[in-house]
């Protein structure tokens, strides 16, 4: 059990709460009657690849594999380094969730953690990191649809500071250095190296990963400030400290530049105007390279001041400012309404806070004689050829390195692997490349082996739907019962897997809208389920309302139109819901409670 010694709890940062369930319905699975003959499954003939497809087949790579909570881990670093880093990461995650419950969000996407420790294995991801909004010089976070990956370069232990931000950071720490005094002409000859802390870099990428799951997304400066705070969290078996700032008088490692806290990093450095700080976007070069970056440190200082400084005076203003930014861009007028001061006045407060940091960190302490429960130790084994190809291939595809991604995925298949997860990844890769015939074969084979990959079933259903729509067998160019069932089968498998994909429900609605046989209320209960799960998707609510209207469930359609008006503020979207509502019978007023 925890006791808290600090005077305040971290403020909640999930600003937009979930809208309550506004409609109910039976949770019955859709079904249609189809004969056994119609449902007979033909044999699946998998694609073949010729020598021309793969002129040089690489040798299998030696990697280690483990599963930990929320992650598949792939590492080619030494066993000792890998074990220590992953165990530490598990303890960090445990401490983070205990101290910041909002971080305990089940991952909405399958995630891979790739630790590149030797053989320059990080390089294939690096040339393409500009396609990702969250990157660092020795790490990259990738996300695409329902997949994500964090890749860490454990082989690099130092970074070259030959960047504008790096030069500025070095200049701030060594203003009298001749390399700085001559305007940087000799800077590259004598500039010290930047020390890499792989543990903190992994923490930072993980914090960014968590924040990407918050909807709506927080501004880039807020995400960076939180990442900088939590990556510096101190934790032990009995104690967790969040918000602690280093002593600015501590001496850095001789001959090297470290990633210091804001009170040291911004010492004697000019601050950027707040409008400029607020205007930095997540996909900008500034945000993607935070090491030694003035914007990152100033964001850190501002967020830290609001959360821990001045006895919590600015906490309310920060939360109000963030909530207002959901629907409008930052402006000084808006800032003044929230904080009661101008940009210039707040910049003076940040300057003072950097020079004289007075704050109160949050401390969580176990009761005397107790410790936090240790997370289970990761169990590593040699990765299979299919695991290496699938995990690397998916990450390389997300990084934009398609040639390397295709080779990574195809190589184990050519060597004979028929792992269902690999087949699903191959099918989705071919689908993305427009090779629909190959994609269909891979996805059918993966589905036959009951692969756990909802998007694979979704894409298989799309391929079956496209084929059926080219030759519909029902009256009036509609889909027959057998065709509807054939398409819905993989969709209902996907519905039962995680993560839950909104596109699955949208596809189910599309299929029923093309059905020769009108669906029953029980069939359409799955639509109600989808509405409850994805209330914030106004396009989906509108599609569901039209489907209900199409088959005569007019009261349900009217309810959905009302829901759409509640969850959207965009004028064009509201207008279409208003038009739909006007075409439907008005809802009956709620019955008055009976008198006793």
N, C-alpha and C positions, 0 to 999 in steps of 0.2 A: 504494500500500500504506500501511496505517495503522500507526503506532506509538502506544502509549498511555503518557502520562506520569503518569497518576493512579495511586494505589496500589490501586485496586479497580475492578471492573467493576460496572455497575448490576445489582442482583439481578433474577432472573427473576420476573415478576409473573403469568405464566399459571400459576395454582396447580393447576388440575385438568388433568392431561395427558390426551391421548387414550387411550382404552382400546384395546389391541391388537386386531387382527382375530382373532376367535375362531372364525370359520367361513369356509369357502371354498366356491366354487361356480363353475360354468362361467359365463362372461360372454357367454352367448348371448342374442340378442334374441328376445323372444316373437314367435310368429307363428301364424297360422291360415290355412287355405286358403280363399280367397274368390275367386269368379269375377270376371272383368273387368266383367261387367254389373252385379254387385252394388256394384262400387267406382266406378262412373261418377259424376263430380262434376257436380251441377247448377249452373246459372248462379246467381250470387249477386246478389240485388237489395238494394242498400244502402238504409238508411232515408233518408227525406226529412224536412226540417224546414220548417215553415210559418212565416209571419210571427209567428204567435202564440207559436211556440217562442222566437223571438228578436226582440222588438219593436224593440230598438235595437242594431244591429250595430256594434261599435266599429271604428274604423279600424285597419289593421295597424300594429303598433308597430315602431320601429327599434331592434334590438338587434344586438350582435356575438356571434359564436359561435366556439368553438374546442374541440378535444378535447385533453386532456392525460392522462397516465397515471391511470386510475381515475376521471376526471371529464369531464362535459360542462360547459363554461363558457358562461354567458349573461350578458352585461353591457351596460348602457346608459350606463355612465360614459364618460369621454373615452378615446380610444384610448391615450393616453400613461399615464393613471392605471391603466387596465386592464392594459396590457402590463407595467408595472412591478410591480403587485401580484401578478399571476399568475406572472411569472418569479421573484419573490422567494418565493412560495409553493412553487414547484417546488424551489428551492434548500433551503428549509426541510425539505421532505419528504425530499429526498436526504440531508441532514445527519441527520435524525431516524432514518432507516433505518440509516445507517452507524453511528451511535452507540448505537442501541437496536434491534437486529435483531428483537426481538419485535414491533416496530411494522410489520414488513414482511409483513403479512398481506394477501393478495389480497382486495379488497373483496367481501364476500358479497352486496352489494347494488349495483345501478347508482346512481350518485351524481351529483347536479347541484350546481354551484356558481353561484349567482345573485348578481350584483353589481349592486345597485340604486344608481345614481349620480345620477339626476336624475328630476324629475317625480313625486316622492313615491311611487315604485313599491314601496317597502318596506312602506308602510302596510297594504295588503291582507293581509299576513302577520301584522302586529303585533297586531291585536285578538284573534287566536285563538291566540297563542303559549302561553297557559296550558294548552293541550292537549298540549304537548310537554314532555318531561322535561329537555331541554337548551336553554336559551335565554339570551340576554343582551339588554340594552336596545337594542342596535343590531345584534343578530344573532339568528338562530334556526336550530336544527338540527331537522330533521324526519325521521321514519322511520315507515314503514308497510309491513309485509310485506317484500317484496324491494326496496323503493324507499327512497331517502333523499335529502335535499337540505340544503345549507347556504346560507342567505340572509344577506348582509351589507349593511347600510345604509351606503353610502359617502357619502351626502348629509349625514349628521349628523356633525359634527366635535366637538361638545360635548354633554354630558348634564347635565340638571338634577339636583341632589342632593337634591331635596325628597322623600326617603324616610327612614325611620328609620335605615337603614344609612348612607345618605349624610350625614345630619345627624351621626351618630356619627363618621363618618370626618372630616368637617370639624371637628368639635369636638376631635378628637384632634390635628389639625394646627394648630388655632388656638384653644387653650383659653381665651385671654384676650379673644377677640373678643366685643364687647358682644352680638352676636346669640346667642351661646351662653350668656353669663352670665345673660340674662333668661329662660332656659328655652326659647328658640327663638321668642319672640313676634315678633322682628324678623328672624328667620333668613332668610326667603324674600326679603327686600328686598335683602340685601347678600351673600348666599352666592355664592362664586365657582363657575365652571363646572367640570365634570369633563372633562378632555381625553381624547378618544377616540383610541386607537392601532388603526387598522383592521388593520394587519399582525398585531399581537399577538392581536387579537380573532379573526382568521381562524385563527391558529395554535391558539388555545384550542379553537375549535369543531372543528377537525380532530383534535386530541388526544381530545376527547370522542367524536368519531365513531369513532376507532380503538378506544377502550375499550369502546364499545357492542358491539363484535364479540367481546369476550372473554366466554366462558361458563365458569362462572357469572360474572355481573357483579360487579365490585368494589364495595365500599360507596361511597356518595356522597362521603364525606370523602376516601377514597383517590383516587377519580377526580379530584376537585377539586385535591387536592394535587399529583398528577402533572401535571394540566393547567397549574397555576400554575408548576411547575418547567420544563416543556418549552416553554411559550410564551415563556419568558425565555432560551431556549437561544441562545448566541452562535455564529455560524457565518460562515466566510469560505472562500475557495478553498483554504486550507491548514490551517484550524484549526477545531475544534468544541469548545465549552465548555458543559458541562451542570452545573447546580447552583450556578453563581456567584450571589452575593447582592450587591446594591448597597451602596455605602458609605452608612450611615445619615445621614452629615453632609452629603451632597449636597443642594443647595438645589433646591426645586421651582420650576417656572415661576411667575413672579410673577402673582398674581391668578387662579391656576387650581389645581385639585386633580388630581393624577395617580394612576394606579393603581400604587402603590409596592410594593416587596417587603415581606415579612412583618416584617422587623426595623425598618422605618420605620413601616409601617401599624399595627402593634400597640404601638408605643412609647407608654407611659403610658396604654394602654387595658386595661381589665380583661379577663381571659380568661374564656371561658365554661366551665362544668364539662364534663369530658370525656364524661360520659354524655349531656349535651345535644348536644355536637358529634357524637357517634357516632349519635345518634338522628335526625338530619336526613336526610330522604329525597330522592331525586333529583327527584321531582315537586313538592317544596315550594317556596314562594315564596323562601325563603332560598337554596336551591340553584340556583334558576333565575335569580337576579339577583346574580351574584358581585361585581360592581364595587363597591368600597368596603365589602364585606361582611365583618364580623368573623369569621363562621364560615369563609368561604373562606380568609381570611388565616391563621386558626389551623390549619385543615387543612393548608395550605401549610407552616406552621412545623413541625407535628408530623411530616409525611411527610419534609420536608427533614432534620429532626433524625435521624430513623431511618435515612435513606439516606446522609447525608453527614456528620453530626455525631458528636462523641464517638468518633472513630476506628472507626466502624461497630459500636459496641457494641449498638445496638438493631436492627440489620438482621435478625438471626435471630428476635428477638421479634416484629417486624412481620410477617414471612412466616408465622410460626406462628399469630399472631393472625388474619391474613386467612384462612388455611386452616381454622381452627376456626370462623370466622364463616359458612362455607358452610352449616353445618347447625344453627346456633343463633344467637340474638340476642346482641348485645354485653352484657357484664356486667362489673362490677368484679372478680368472682371469676375469670372467664375471663381478663381482662386481667392480673391478678396472676400467674396460672399461666404466661402467655406472656412477660411482661416482668419479673416478679419484683418488682413495686412496685404500689402503689395508684394510683388516679386522682389523688389529691391530690399524691402524690410525683412523678408524671409531669408534672402541671401545673406544679410548681415547676421541673422540668427545662426545660419549654418556656419558662417565664418567663425563666429564666436564659439560654436559648439566644437568645431575642429580644433581650435586652439586651446579651449578649456572644456574638455568633455566631462560633464557632470551628468550621471545617469544612474539608473538602477536596473541591473540585470535581473532576469528571472531564474530562480534556482529551484529545482526539484530535488528533494532529498528523501531517501528511503528511511523508514523507521529504524531506530538503533538495532543493530544485530541482523538486519535483513538486507537482501540484495535484489536487484532486478533479475528476473528469470533470464538465464542465458539462452540466446537463440540456438537452435540445433546447428551443429557443425555441418558445413557442406561436404557432401561425399563426391569426390571427383573420380572419374574413370576415363579411359581412352574414348574419345568421341568416335562415332561411326562415320564412315565416308558420307552417308546420307545426311547426318546431322551437320557435318562441316559444310557440305555443299549447300544445304538449305539455309542455314543461319547466315553464312557469308553471302550467299547469292541474294537473299532478300535484302540484306543491309546494303550491298553494293548497288542493287537496283534502286533503293531509296536514295542513295547518294548520287544517282545519275550516271553511274559507271555501268552502262548496259552490257557492253561487250564482256567485261569481267564477270558481271552477274550471270549472264547466260552460260559462260564457261563453267562457273562454279556449280550451277544447277545441273547442267547436262552431264558433266564428267562422271559423277557417281552413277547416274542412270545408265550411261554407256558401259560402265564397268559392271553393271548387272543389278544395281540396287533397285528394288521396287517398293521402297518404304512409302506408305500412304501419305505421310506428311510431305515427302519430297515430290510425290506425284501431284499433290495439290498445289505446291509452289510452282512446279513446272506448268501446270494447267493455267494458273493465274498469270504467270509470266507470258505464256503464249497468247492468252486472252488480251493482255495489255498491248502485245505487239500485232494484234489483228490476225493471228494465225488460228482462226476459230476451229478448223477441223482438228488440228493437234490439241488445242485446248479442250475440246469436247471429250476426246479420248482419255486424256490425263484426268480430267475432272470426274468422268464417269467411273474410271478405275478407282480413284481415291474415295469417291462416295460409296462404292461397293464394299470398300474395306472399312466403312464407318469412320472416316477420318474426322478429327475434331478441328474443324476450320470453317466457321460459318460463312465466310465470304466465298469459299470454294463452292459451297452449295448454292449460294446466291447467284454466282456466275453460271453454274450449271443450269439453274432454273431459267436464267436469261437466255441461254443458248437453246434450251428446249422450247421456250416461249417464241423466240424468233423463228425457229423451224416450224412450229405449229401455225404461226400467223402467216407464213408463206403458203400454207395449204390447210386452212381451217376445215374441220370435218363436220361442224354443226350447221344448222340452218341459218341463213342470212349471213354467211361468212363469219359466224361466231365459232368459238371453240367448243368441241364436243366434251361430254363428261369425261371420257378417257383422256383427252388432251389436258383438260383442267387438272385432273388428278395427277397426271404425269409431271406437270409443272409444279403443283403444290407440294408434292412429296419432298423434294429437297428443301423447299422453303420452310416446311414445318420441322425438318431436322435442324436447320439453321436457327430457327426460333428457339429451340431448346438448348442451344449451345451459347457459350460466352466468348467474346462480348456480344451483347444484343445489338443487332444492327437495325437502324430505322429503315434502311432500304429493303429489308426483308418484308416488313409490313407494307411498305409502298408497293412492292412487287405483288404481294398477295392481293391487294386492292385492284391493281391493274389486271391481274388474271381474272378475278371475279367480274370485272367490268366488261370483259370480252366473252363471258360464258353464255352458252346457249341455254343452259339450265339456270333459272334464277336461284340465287343463294337463299337459304333460310336465315331466320334470326340467329339460329345456332351457328351456322356457317360464318356469319358476320360478327360473332362475338370476338373473334380474333382481332377485328378492326378496333373494337372498343379497347381491347388490351393494348394495342399499339398506340392508341390515343393517350391512354393513361401513362404509358412509358415515355412518350415523346411529345409532351404537351407544348414544348417551346418551338416546335417545327411547324410554322404556320402553313407552309405548302402542304405538309402531310395532313394537317387538320382539314384543310380545304379539300384535298383529294378524298379523304374519308367522308366528308359531308356530301360531296357529289355522288359518291357510291351509294350512300344511304338514300339520297334523293332518287337515284336511278331506279332503285328497286322498291320504292314506295314506303320506306321507313322515314316518313316526313318529320315526325316528332324528334327522332334521333338526329336528323339532319339539322333541324332548328337548334337543338342543343349544341351541336358541333359549331354552328355558325356563331353562337353566343361565346363559345370557348375561344374561337378564333379572334373575336373582337377583344377578348380579355388579354390574350397573350401577344398581340402585335400592336405596335404604335405607328408603323409606317402607313402613310395616307393611302397609297395605292393598294396595299394589302387589306387595309380596313374597308376600303370601298368595295372590293370584291365580296367580302363577307357580308357587308350591308346589302349588296345586290342579291346575294343568295338568300339572305334572311327575308328580304322583301318578297321573294318568289315562293316562300313557304307559308303554310298556315301559322298564325301566331301561337306561341306556347300558351297553354292554359295557366292562369295564375295559380300559385300554390294554395292548397286548401287551407282554410283557417282552422286553427286548432279547436276541437270541440270543447265546449264548456263542461266542467265537471258536473 
